[in-house]
Amino acid sequence: MEIKFIGAARTVTGSMHLIKANHSTFLLDCGLYQGKRKEAFEINRTFNHFDPKEIDFVILSHAHIDHAGNLPSLVKKGFAGKIYSTFATMDLCNIMLKDSAHVQLKDVEYVNKKRAKKKQKLFELLYDEEDVDKTLSLFTGINYHHEADIVPGIKLTFYDAGHILGSAITFLSIKENGTSTNIGFSGDLGRPNLPILKDPEKIPDVDHFICESTYGAKEHENPLDAENKLAEVVRLSIQRKSKIIIPAFSVGRTQEIVYSLHRIFESGELERIPVYVDSPLAVNATNVFRNHPECFDSEISQYLINHDDPFGFNKLKYITDVEDSKKLNNSTGPLIIISSSGMCEAGRIQHHLANSIENPNNIVLMVGYSAENTLGRKIIDKSESVNIWGEEYKLNAEVIVMDSLSAHADKKELLNYCSQFDKSRMQNIFLVHGELEQQESFKSSLKSIGFRNVFIPKSGDLVDI
């Protein structure tokens, strides 16, 4: 049996790991790499480490684009096997992959107009909607806690990762040459006590664990304080009559913010101000949330019994039409605009940032992780200026970072999760989905609590187990 680490190796995007076991070859995730546009395009369009035609099946941890977004490229290049996920992930991919193809089309058209004028080489689409349709036809849904026989000798069980709707920790039981081996893959591990979703579940003990390490060196603010901090930002906006621009992933973060704003306004603590969710994907994703109450924690389940829809309230408007989106450019505060993408690399958020960030009265509220070299990271780092579509903009708006809403487990939470495993049985922990500085720190922390073999693989590293 062997594992080859391909994507999200010493970086946080493009999750992809290749496993060969018991005469089968399969992938854990097939995500888009996000970063510098040219570099990302080259990485995403080329499968250097394997032939897509030779992949028997894919196991998908969740629907975020950096984990699922390159599945249509895999299909375009010859993959025809099954894609296993939870039912909620399957429903989310139905809208997210179509949106990814649409956003690519619009972004490439926009950028290529500029490149054509400069007589530069034009960008090509990674995939189109036809490739997405072929991909969606390959999905097979599996319920949490249901052991599924994927192929002879390989059994799969999903456990709730508590990261986004439908996110799963993968537990594999593999029998090969008379030996049974348990492998775990965290996907993206969520946090206890976040609104809406259940807490991450422990999987059975494993021999090898592939673990995310996004915040392996950092401890977040308490998620229970998130609403109070969000209310403080809204109060500041009301005082200054400013716009709050919130870049947020359409799935998970947007719904959490809307739910928190609903509770804040309903409490009467602050006057209601207009809230716009400007993302067609977020609108569709919110409807998927409504269709999967089985993923909700006890708090929101009880809330639904006694209250109206937590994802819709007075002065909240979901925007899909592009002309309505443009009208927001001329709107005055106080108001809140929530738009995707969370890393600010694509979508309508770029238009809102371009229109708002040079005004020092406005607020940009960053509520999630942004990878290196992304526009979101440059905003978090409070660069003097940022580049949007090849044009330079002064970053004069106030930047406020709230990591209490992060959907990724922090150092302490990751350690608490890993500490549940039988250390005497655990042979290897492989750290993925993290920048090297975070991973090195987390590796030291794991060793300090008794784990013997902790590795930080590079892209292309092959391990025999």
C-alpha distance (Angstrom), angle and dihedral (degrees) to the residues before:
residue distance angle dihedral
M1 . . .
E2 3.79 . .
I3 3.79 139.4 .
K4 3.79 123.2 -153.5
F5 3.78 116.7 -164.9
I6 3.80 110.9 -145.5
G7 3.81 113.7 153.7
A8 3.82 132.4 27.1
A9 3.81 86.7 27.7
R10 3.82 107.1 144.8
T11 3.80 87.2 -16.3
V12 3.80 134.0 70.5
T13 3.78 102.8 -124.8
G14 3.79 138.4 66.2
S15 3.81 97.0 40.8
M16 3.82 109.3 -156.1
H17 3.82 132.0 143.9
L18 3.80 126.1 174.5
I19 3.81 121.4 -145.7
K20 3.80 127.4 -172.0
A21 3.79 113.6 -167.1
N22 3.79 138.1 146.6
H23 3.83 93.2 -2.3
S24 3.82 92.3 -51.5
T25 3.79 129.5 111.2
F26 3.80 116.8 -158.9
L27 3.79 144.5 157.7
L28 3.77 132.0 -124.7
D29 3.84 100.8 -147.1
C30 3.79 128.5 -23.1
G31 3.79 105.8 -143.8
L32 3.77 136.4 171.2
Y33 3.78 117.3 -105.9
Q34 3.81 110.0 -128.1
G35 3.78 123.3 -157.5
K36 3.79 137.3 81.1
R37 3.80 106.0 14.5
K38 3.81 99.0 -124.9
E39 3.82 94.2 42.1
A40 3.81 91.8 46.5
F41 3.79 92.3 50.3
E42 3.80 92.7 52.3
I43 3.82 92.7 47.9
N44 3.80 94.6 45.9
R45 3.79 98.6 47.3
T46 3.82 96.4 49.6
F47 3.82 126.9 66.0
N48 3.81 98.3 -164.2
H49 3.80 98.0 166.0
F50 3.81 100.7 54.4
D51 3.79 145.2 4.0
P52 3.84 110.2 -102.1
K53 3.82 89.1 -142.2
E54 3.82 89.3 63.9
I55 3.82 95.3 56.5
D56 3.81 110.1 104.8
F57 3.82 98.2 -166.4
V58 3.80 144.1 -19.3
I59 3.81 128.1 -129.9
L60 3.81 110.6 -153.9
S61 3.81 120.7 -157.1
H62 3.82 97.0 -164.7
A63 3.78 145.4 -28.2
H64 3.81 103.1 -95.8
I65 3.80 110.1 125.5
D66 3.81 94.2 -120.3
H67 3.82 86.6 61.5
A68 3.81 103.5 32.2
G69 3.79 106.2 17.0
N70 3.81 99.8 96.0
L71 3.79 96.5 51.4
P72 3.84 91.2 100.9
S73 3.84 89.7 55.2
L74 3.81 88.5 52.0
V75 3.80 90.0 51.8
K76 3.81 92.2 43.8
K77 3.81 88.5 57.2
G78 3.78 95.7 50.3
F79 3.82 112.0 -77.1
A80 3.82 110.1 142.5
G81 3.82 104.5 163.0
K82 3.79 130.4 107.3
I83 3.81 125.8 -73.5
Y84 3.81 112.2 -146.0
S85 3.81 120.7 -155.4
T86 3.79 141.3 134.8
F87 3.80 116.2 -78.3
A88 3.81 92.8 -109.5
T89 3.81 90.3 52.1
M90 3.78 89.6 49.7
D91 3.82 90.8 52.7
L92 3.79 92.3 46.7
C93 3.81 92.8 48.9
N94 3.78 88.1 53.7
I95 3.80 88.8 67.4
M96 3.80 101.6 25.6
L97 3.79 97.9 54.9
K98 3.79 91.4 46.6
D99 3.78 88.8 49.6
S100 3.81 90.5 48.6
A101 3.80 90.7 55.1
H102 3.81 91.0 47.0
V103 3.82 94.0 47.5
Q104 3.80 90.3 48.6
L105 3.79 90.5 51.9
K106 3.81 94.0 50.3
D107 3.81 94.6 42.1
V108 3.81 93.7 47.5
E109 3.82 90.7 48.1
Y110 3.81 90.8 50.4
V111 3.82 96.0 45.1
N112 3.79 93.5 42.8
K113 3.81 91.3 56.6
K114 3.80 87.9 59.8
R115 3.82 93.2 42.2
A116 3.80 92.0 49.1
K117 3.81 90.8 54.9
K118 3.82 89.0 52.5
K119 3.84 90.4 44.4
Q120 3.80 90.5 -120.5
K121 3.80 125.5 149.6
L122 3.80 111.1 -83.6
F123 3.80 123.7 -121.5
E124 3.81 119.8 -118.5
L125 3.80 128.9 -142.9
L126 3.79 116.6 -99.7
Y127 3.79 90.3 -146.3
D128 3.78 141.5 -22.0
E129 3.81 137.5 -137.3
E130 3.80 92.5 -85.1
D131 3.81 89.5 59.0
V132 3.82 88.5 49.0
D133 3.81 92.2 52.2
K134 3.81 90.4 52.5
T135 3.80 89.4 49.3
L136 3.80 94.7 50.5
S137 3.81 90.9 53.1
L138 3.82 89.0 63.0
F139 3.83 96.9 58.6
T140 3.81 121.6 113.8
G141 3.80 118.4 -171.9
I142 3.81 123.1 -139.7
N143 3.81 125.6 -172.4
Y144 3.79 122.0 -125.3
H145 3.83 113.1 -89.8
H146 3.83 93.3 15.0
E147 3.80 111.9 126.9
A148 3.79 108.2 -139.2
D149 3.81 125.6 -165.6
I150 3.81 100.5 -136.3
V151 3.81 96.8 177.0
P152 3.80 130.6 -20.5
G153 3.79 107.6 -61.9
I154 3.82 97.2 12.9
K155 3.80 121.8 91.5
L156 3.81 124.6 -178.8
T157 3.81 130.3 -158.6
F158 3.81 125.8 177.3
Y159 3.81 122.7 -147.5
D160 3.80 125.2 -170.8
A161 3.82 111.7 -91.5
G162 3.82 94.0 -170.5
H163 3.83 91.2 -139.6
I164 3.81 104.2 110.1
L165 3.79 133.8 -19.4
G166 3.80 108.0 -57.2
S167 3.81 95.4 5.4
A168 3.79 113.3 153.3
I169 3.76 142.5 -162.7
T170 3.80 106.5 -139.9
F171 3.80 120.0 -132.4
L172 3.81 115.6 -170.8
S173 3.78 126.1 -171.7
I174 3.81 108.7 -165.2
K175 3.80 126.2 -174.7
E176 3.80 114.5 -163.2
N177 3.79 129.9 162.0
G178 3.79 90.8 -9.4
T179 3.81 93.4 -53.1
S180 3.81 126.1 111.4
T181 3.82 118.7 -145.5
N182 3.80 128.7 -177.5
I183 3.80 118.5 -149.5
G184 3.81 126.1 -174.4
F185 3.80 128.2 -162.8
S186 3.79 116.7 -169.0
G187 3.81 96.6 -161.0
D188 3.80 100.8 -168.4
L189 3.79 108.8 -21.4
G190 3.78 116.5 -142.2
R191 3.79 131.1 -146.7
P192 3.79 132.7 -103.0
N193 3.81 116.9 -110.0
L194 3.80 98.0 23.1
P195 3.81 116.1 143.8
I196 3.82 122.2 -98.7
L197 3.83 102.1 7.0
K198 3.79 133.4 75.3
D199 3.80 120.0 -105.7
P200 3.84 119.2 -95.1
E201 3.80 112.7 -80.9
K202 3.79 125.9 -133.5
I203 3.76 114.6 -116.7
P204 3.83 122.8 -147.3
D205 3.79 116.9 -82.7
V206 3.78 115.2 -72.5
D207 3.79 138.5 -161.4
H208 3.80 93.9 -141.1
F209 3.81 128.3 24.2
I210 3.81 126.6 -166.1
C211 3.78 102.8 -158.1
E212 3.78 133.5 -173.7
S213 3.81 116.3 -126.1
T214 3.81 105.4 -176.0
Y215 3.81 92.8 138.1
G216 3.79 99.0 22.0
A217 3.80 92.5 139.6
K218 3.78 101.3 34.8
E219 3.79 137.4 74.9
H220 3.80 117.0 -149.4
E221 3.74 128.0 -139.5
N222 3.79 114.3 -92.9
P223 3.83 109.4 -78.8
L224 3.80 88.5 -143.1
D225 3.84 87.6 67.3
A226 3.80 93.6 52.5
E227 3.81 96.8 95.4
N228 3.80 92.4 51.2
K229 3.81 91.7 50.6
L230 3.79 91.7 46.5
A231 3.81 89.7 50.4
E232 3.83 89.3 53.0
V233 3.81 90.6 55.2
V234 3.82 91.4 48.2
R235 3.80 90.0 49.0
L236 3.81 89.7 52.9
S237 3.80 90.2 50.7
I238 3.80 91.2 51.9
Q239 3.80 91.7 50.0
R240 3.81 93.2 48.6
K241 3.82 97.1 33.9
S242 3.78 87.0 -129.1
K243 3.76 136.7 152.2
I244 3.80 118.4 -109.2
I245 3.81 110.1 -150.6
I246 3.81 112.2 -163.5
P247 3.82 118.0 -171.9
A248 3.80 103.6 -156.1
F249 3.76 138.3 165.4
S250 3.79 108.1 -104.6
V251 3.79 91.6 -130.0
G252 3.77 118.6 58.3
R253 3.77 105.9 -11.9
T254 3.80 95.9 56.1
Q255 3.80 92.6 51.3
E256 3.83 91.8 46.4
I257 3.81 91.9 52.2
V258 3.81 92.7 46.4
Y259 3.81 90.6 49.3
S260 3.83 91.6 49.2
L261 3.81 92.2 48.1
H262 3.79 89.2 49.2
R263 3.81 90.3 55.6
I264 3.82 92.7 44.6
F265 3.80 94.5 51.4
E266 3.80 93.8 40.4
S267 3.81 90.7 54.7
G268 3.80 89.6 61.7
E269 3.79 90.6 -127.6
L270 3.81 91.6 126.0
E271 3.77 136.3 19.0
R272 3.77 114.0 -99.5
I273 3.79 114.3 -102.1
P274 3.80 127.5 -173.6
V275 3.81 114.9 -80.2
Y276 3.80 120.5 -166.8
V277 3.78 124.3 -167.6
D278 3.79 99.6 -161.3
S279 3.77 104.1 -171.8
P280 3.81 127.7 94.7
L281 3.78 87.9 -154.4
A282 3.81 92.7 53.8
V283 3.80 89.9 51.0
N284 3.80 91.5 53.6
A285 3.80 92.7 41.2
T286 3.80 91.1 53.5
N287 3.80 88.8 56.4
V288 3.82 88.9 52.5
F289 3.82 88.3 52.6
R290 3.79 89.5 54.8
N291 3.81 89.3 53.6
H292 3.81 95.4 53.7
P293 3.80 109.1 55.2
E294 3.82 88.4 148.4
C295 3.83 86.4 79.5
F296 3.82 94.2 55.1
D297 3.78 123.8 105.3
S298 3.80 122.2 -121.9
E299 3.82 93.5 -97.3
I300 3.79 96.7 60.2
S301 3.80 92.0 36.8
Q302 3.81 88.0 59.3
Y303 3.81 90.4 42.4
L304 3.81 90.2 56.4
I305 3.81 90.2 55.5
N306 3.80 93.6 55.9
H307 3.81 104.4 29.5
D308 3.77 143.6 45.6
D309 3.79 124.4 -97.4
P310 3.85 106.8 -44.4
F311 3.82 90.2 -151.6
G312 3.78 95.8 57.1
F313 3.82 130.8 49.8
N314 3.79 143.8 147.0
K315 3.83 113.7 -58.0
L316 3.82 91.5 15.3
K317 3.79 113.8 120.3
Y318 3.78 127.0 -175.3
I319 3.79 110.4 -149.7
T320 3.79 125.7 -155.3
D321 3.80 103.5 151.1
V322 3.81 114.4 89.3
E323 3.81 92.8 -141.7
D324 3.80 90.9 56.2
S325 3.78 87.7 50.1
K326 3.81 91.5 53.6
K327 3.82 91.0 50.8
L328 3.80 88.6 65.2
N329 3.81 88.4 69.5
N330 3.79 89.3 72.8
S331 3.79 96.4 41.3
T332 3.78 119.1 110.5
G333 3.80 127.9 -141.5
P334 2.83 158.4 -64.3
L335 3.80 89.7 71.0
I336 3.79 140.5 114.0
I337 3.80 125.8 -130.1
I338 3.81 117.0 -167.6
S339 3.78 112.5 -170.9
S340 3.79 140.6 156.9
S341 2.93 150.4 -76.2
G342 3.78 105.8 54.7
M343 3.81 93.7 -150.4
C344 3.83 89.9 44.9
E345 3.79 91.6 -125.6
A346 3.80 97.2 125.2
G347 3.78 143.6 -1.3
R348 3.79 134.7 49.2
I349 3.80 94.6 -42.5
Q350 3.79 88.7 79.7
H351 3.82 90.6 60.1
H352 3.81 92.1 49.5
L353 3.79 91.9 48.0
A354 3.79 92.2 48.4
N355 3.80 89.2 51.1
S356 3.82 97.1 44.7
I357 3.80 116.1 25.8
E358 3.80 97.4 79.7
N359 3.82 90.5 60.8
P360 3.85 109.2 88.3
N361 3.81 90.4 -155.7
N362 3.80 92.2 65.8
I363 3.81 128.0 85.4
V364 3.80 128.1 -139.1
L365 3.81 108.0 -159.5
M366 3.81 112.7 -160.6
V367 3.80 111.5 -161.4
G368 3.80 104.9 167.7
Y369 3.77 147.6 37.6
S370 3.81 121.4 -68.4
A371 3.79 121.1 -166.2
E372 3.79 124.7 -128.7
N373 3.82 116.1 -75.4
T374 3.81 93.8 18.3
L375 3.79 124.0 124.1
G376 3.80 88.7 -118.0
R377 3.82 92.1 57.7
K378 3.82 91.2 49.7
I379 3.81 89.3 53.2
I380 3.82 92.0 47.7
D381 3.82 88.7 49.7
K382 3.84 87.6 50.7
S383 3.78 96.0 -127.6
E384 3.80 114.1 -167.5
S385 3.80 90.2 -120.1
V386 3.79 137.3 7.3
N387 3.78 135.0 -155.2
I388 3.82 119.8 -122.4
W389 3.84 117.9 177.9
G390 3.78 90.1 -19.2
E391 3.81 94.6 -52.5
E392 3.81 125.0 111.2
Y393 3.82 119.9 -125.4
K394 3.80 127.2 -174.2
L395 3.80 111.6 -121.9
N396 3.78 97.4 -135.2
A397 3.82 98.3 142.3
E398 3.80 118.2 99.0
V399 3.80 111.0 -97.8
I400 3.81 116.5 -148.3
V401 3.82 119.5 -175.6
M402 3.82 119.5 -156.3
D403 3.79 112.8 -174.9
S404 3.82 92.6 168.9
L405 3.82 86.4 86.2
S406 3.79 93.6 53.1
A407 3.80 112.8 131.2
H408 3.82 91.8 -153.1
A409 3.78 121.5 90.4
D410 3.79 113.2 -112.2
K411 3.81 128.2 -135.8
K412 3.79 95.3 -80.1
E413 3.82 93.5 44.2
L414 3.81 92.5 47.8
L415 3.78 90.5 50.0
N416 3.80 91.8 48.1
Y417 3.79 90.2 51.6
C418 3.81 95.1 48.1
S419 3.81 92.5 44.3
Q420 3.82 88.7 67.6
F421 3.81 90.8 70.1
D422 3.79 124.0 93.8
K423 3.83 101.4 -102.9
S424 3.79 92.7 -160.9
R425 3.80 90.2 59.0
M426 3.82 98.4 40.3
Q427 3.80 107.7 96.6
N428 3.81 100.1 175.7
I429 3.78 141.0 6.9
F430 3.80 115.7 -162.2
L431 3.80 116.3 -161.5
V432 3.80 115.8 -145.3
H433 3.80 137.7 156.7
G434 3.78 96.6 48.7
E435 3.78 143.0 93.7
L436 3.79 114.0 -101.0
E437 3.81 96.6 -109.4
Q438 3.81 91.0 55.1
Q439 3.80 91.3 45.0
E440 3.79 96.2 49.9
S441 3.79 90.3 52.8
F442 3.81 92.8 47.4
K443 3.80 91.1 47.5
S444 3.82 89.5 56.5
S445 3.80 90.4 48.0
L446 3.80 92.3 51.8
K447 3.79 92.0 49.2
S448 3.80 90.3 49.2
I449 3.81 90.3 60.9
G450 3.79 94.4 48.8
F451 3.80 110.1 -86.2
R452 3.79 109.1 139.3
N453 3.79 109.3 -163.5
V454 3.80 115.9 39.4
F455 3.80 118.6 162.6
I456 3.81 135.8 -173.7
P457 3.81 104.6 -155.1
K458 3.80 123.9 -155.0
S459 3.78 122.0 -137.5
G460 3.81 106.9 -77.2
D461 3.81 95.9 23.5
L462 3.80 112.4 143.3
V463 3.81 122.3 -155.1
D464 3.80 126.3 -168.9
I465 3.80 112.8 -150.6
